Amino acid sequence: MSDSNIAEPIFRASIEPPEPPADGKVRRLKDLTLFFVSTFILLTLVGFSVFVLTDACVAEEERKWATSTLTMAFGGVLGWLIKR
């Protein structure tokens, strides 16, 4: 059997990157910036809430919003980790 009897394939496939390298770099920079800004905001919120809860001269109303804020933050992080 010779190679001349093998038919040419009808379909050809090629694998190309889904996005140009420059677009990928911009997307990664945007994703990292968003990650660090949101992490900073979350840590600031949690830190301030912990400060309010541990301070001796804080009214009960402030302790209530700090507790609910911490509950919301930890619930959001837990939901993100579980992917629900």
Salt bridges, closest charged atoms under 4 A:
GLU8 OE1 - ARG12 NH2 3.31
GLU19 OE2 - ARG27 NH2 2.99
ASP31 OD2 - ARG27 NH1 3.57
